[in-house]
Amino acid sequence: MIAISIGSLALVISELLPVGMISEISAGMGVSEGIAGLTVAMPAIVAAVAAFVLGATTGRVDRKHLLLAYGALFVVSNALSALAPDFAVLLIARGLLGVSIGGFWSQAGGLATRITHERSVGRATAFIFSGISIGSVVGVPTIQFLATVLDWRLVFWLATAFAAAAVVGQAVALPSIPAVGGASLATLPRLLRRGPVVLLVLGALTAWIGQYAAYTFITPYYAETLQTPQALMTTLLVLYGVGGIVGNFLGGALAARRIRVAVVGTLGALTLALAATQILTEAPAGPVVVTTVWGLVVGAGPVTMQNWAFRAAPDAREAVSAILASVLQAAIAIGSAVGGVVVDLGGTGAAMWFGAALALSATAIGLFARFPKKTTSAAVGSRAGSSI
């Protein structure tokens, strides 16, 4: 689990690299900051497609070999980004990262069911997903600091070295993880006709579009609307990330025991957190409390949704993990884009209300969702790909 978690950490840091260096990339490539922002959007867009396609076409390949291949690809992506002679090549490099992201998360979410006991699946899944929260906490502030003292290309080289170390660690530590039947381009659409899976897709897509429509503009909202000092803004982002780490493990533990409570509670709390940015943040301690709780809830989100996916299709966990990975990546791209439109029309505060409305809709979906009983890992292995 440690090797997979470190791999997810390296991948998340690679995905977030431009967030802390937009100005430097803009100046270095001779493009506007808005155009430079495509280096953030490109991986998410590509990953949304890659997760679905790779999840459906790699069903018979040993999972260790797949993880190593995706790891090698994001090492190449970071190295190519560091060497990129122009912005077009940089975007191609970031697109390659998107392939790696989509492929990795289409497999990683379901690996807990393959290399640990059924009783430990929830905790193991939380451990794998902890790379997202830790990467958000450590990655962005560290990148912002490094970008002030190093050339942005050198920062990409450092990320390349970390990614390479993570891949070597996986090669040494992971056992062979043979495929168990896998999905195909034909089975995934059939899986999407199942009622529980449809509700999972609708709930995850709605919630995460709302989350990223709001979170994309958290910094300008606090800075412009609340006049938050830069020093406090940095602290708030760190608290958001720390809350995410705690929420990741709390969400995993709760989802393993009380899946309906975890799903409805997480989505409902996300609604309240986004609404609270408009209501409680004028109090002296308001921004600190609200942002920490927001991070806590968002940290619980991915691992809770992964457990929801296991219950929505307990006989096809790898296939439904690929679908979920595709949906979440698409939601990041859609949410950021739609949030920008909302901000242009109504300001950053409107993006928070918009996100809260979508999170409320997702909560309603969670209330109506059905959660079939879990099957054993052996049953999953024997039936995957044959009963969809």
C-alpha positions, -999 to 999 in steps of 0.1 A, spaced: 0 0 0 28 24 8 43 20 -27 9 28 -43 3 57 -20 37 72 -28 29 68 -65 -3 86 -61 15 114 -42 40 118 -70 13 118 -96 -8 145 -77 23 167 -73 30 164 -110 -6 173 -118 -5 203 -95 29 216 -106 17 245 -128 -7 257 -101 22 271 -81 41 284 -112 15 299 -136 32 333 -136 67 318 -142 54 295 -170 36 324 -185 67 346 -186 90 317 -197 68 306 -226 56 341 -236 19 334 -232 -7 350 -210 -15 336 -176 -49 325 -188 -33 305 -216 -7 291 -192 -37 278 -171 -43 253 -199 -14 233 -184 -37 226 -154 -68 218 -175 -51 196 -201 -43 167 -179 -78 165 -164 -94 166 -198 -72 138 -212 -75 118 -180 -113 118 -182 -110 100 -216 -80 79 -207 -95 65 -175 -125 51 -194 -106 38 -225 -77 23 -206 -99 8 -180 -118 -10 -208 -88 -21 -229 -62 -33 -204 -84 -59 -186 -60 -88 -191 -27 -71 -182 -10 -76 -149 -19 -46 -127 17 -42 -115 29 -39 -151 2 -13 -157 11 8 -127 48 7 -138 39 17 -173 17 46 -162 45 57 -138 71 56 -165 48 78 -186 45 105 -160 83 105 -156 86 111 -193 58 138 -191 77 157 -165 110 154 -183 94 166 -215 78 195 -197 112 206 -184 127 204 -219 97 219 -238 110 244 -264 76 260 -268 41 260 -253 27 235 -278 52 209 -267 45 217 -230 8 210 -236 16 177 -253 37 168 -223 8 176 -200 -15 156 -221 8 126 -216 5 132 -179 -33 130 -183 -30 96 -199 -10 85 -169 -34 100 -144 -65 84 -161 -48 50 -163 -34 51 -128 -67 60 -111 -87 36 -132 -67 8 -115 -55 21 -82 -89 26 -66 -97 -11 -70 -64 -25 -60 -72 -25 -23 -96 -53 -30 -68 -74 -45 -39 -70 -21 -56 -68 13 -83 -86 33 -119 -77 27 -122 -63 63 -93 -39 55 -105 -26 21 -119 7 35 -87 15 54 -65 4 25 -85 25 0 -81 55 22 -44 49 24 -41 48 -14 -62 80 -18 -41 98 9 -17 108 -18 -43 132 -31 -47 150 2 -10 150 11 -1 162 -24 -25 191 -20 -10 201 13 27 196 6 27 200 -32 12 235 -39 30 254 -11 63 237 -18 60 244 -55 52 280 -48 83 283 -27 106 265 -51 93 286 -80 106 317 -61 141 304 -59 145 281 -88 138 282 -125 104 266 -133 121 240 -156 143 229 -127 112 224 -106 99 200 -133 132 182 -131 128 177 -94 93 163 -99 108 140 -125 133 127 -100 106 121 -74 84 104 -99 112 81 -110 119 72 -74 83 63 -68 82 41 -99 114 23 -87 98 18 -53 67 2 -69 88 -21 -91 106 -34 -60 77 -35 -35 47 -46 -54 39 -82 -61 25 -95 -93 -12 -86 -94 -28 -107 -122 -59 -95 -140 -91 -111 -129 -112 -108 -161 -113 -71 -165 -137 -50 -185 -140 -42 -222 -153 -14 -242 -185 -34 -245 -189 -42 -208 -185 -6 -195 -216 7 -213 -236 -23 -199 -224 -14 -165 -236 21 -170 -271 8 -174 -273 -5 -139 -293 17 -116 -269 19 -87 -240 28 -111 -261 55 -128 -268 71 -94 -231 69 -85 -222 87 -117 -248 114 -113 -239 119 -77 -201 120 -82 -204 142 -113 -227 167 -97 -208 170 -64 -174 173 -80 -185 199 -106 -199 219 -77 -167 215 -57 -144 226 -84 -166 254 -96 -161 268 -61 -126 257 -52 -110 269 -84 -118 305 -72 -112 301 -34 -81 324 -35 -98 353 -54 -129 349 -33 -111 353 0 -87 379 -14 -112 401 -32 -145 396 -13 -132 391 22 -100 411 18 -80 383 34 -43 391 39 -19 370 18 -3 355 50 -37 343 62 -46 330 28 -15 307 28 -25 295 63 -61 288 51 -48 267 21 -26 247 45 -56 242 69 -77 231 39 -51 205 30 -46 193 66 -84 189 69 -82 169 37 -57 144 51 -78 139 82 -110 137 62 -95 111 39 -90 86 67 -122 94 86 -142 90 54 -126 57 45 -133 43 80 -169 55 80 -176 44 44 -163 9 52 -189 5 80 -219 28 71 -218 35 34 -251 54 32 -242 76 62 -208 83 47 -222 92 13 -251 114 24 -231 129 53 -201 138 31 -223 154 3 -245 172 28 -215 185 47 -200 197 14 -233 216 8 -231 233 42 -194 241 39 -198 259 5 -228 278 18 -209 287 50 -183 305 29 -210 331 24 -225 331 59 -198 325 85 -167 340 70 -173 375 83 -167 363 118 -131 367 130 -125 329 131 -150 322 104 -126 317 74 -104 294 95 -132 271 106 -150 271 73 -119 264 52 -107 236 75 -142 219 75 -143 223 37 -110 205 34 -121 178 58 -152 171 37 -134 172 4 -107 148 17 -135 123 26 -151 127 -9 -129 106 -32 -125 76 -8 -162 77 1 -171 77 -36 -147 48 -42 -164 28 -15 -198 38 -31 -185 25 -64 -176 -9 -48 -211 -12 -35 -227 0 -67 -210 -28 -87 -195 -53 -62 -189 -79 -89 -170 -55 -112 -149 -33 -90 -121 -26 -114 -146 -16 -142 -166 7 -119 -134 22 -106 -124 31 -142 -158 48 -146 -155 67 -114 -120 79 -123 -132 92 -156 -162 109 -140 -141 127 -114 -115 139 -139 -142 152 -162 -159 169 -133 -127 188 -124 -124 201 -160 -161 210 -163 -163 225 -128 -134 248 -134 -148 259 -168 -184 264 -156 -172 281 -124 -153 307 -146 -186 315 -164 -204 319 -132 -177 342 -118 -178 363 -149 -216 366 -146 -220 370 -108 -186 372 -91 -167 348 -70 -194 346 -43 -218 333 -70 -194 304 -76 -197 294 -40 -235 294 -40 -235 275 -74 -212 249 -59 -235 246 -28 -266 241 -50 -249 213 -70 -237 196 -38 -272 198 -24 -285 180 -56 -258 154 -51 -270 149 -15 -305 142 -28 -291 116 -52 -273 100 -24 -305 97 -4 -322 78 -32 -292 56 -40 -292 19 -34 -262 2 -19 -261 -35 -28 -246 -58 -2 -208 -64 -5 -195 -96 -20 -162 -112 -10 -130 -106 -29 -131 -141 -42 -165 -135 -57 -153 -104 -73 -125 -122 -89 -146 -151 -102 -174 -130 -117 -157 -98 -129 -164 -93 -166 -189 -121 -168 -220 -108 -150 -221 -72 -163 
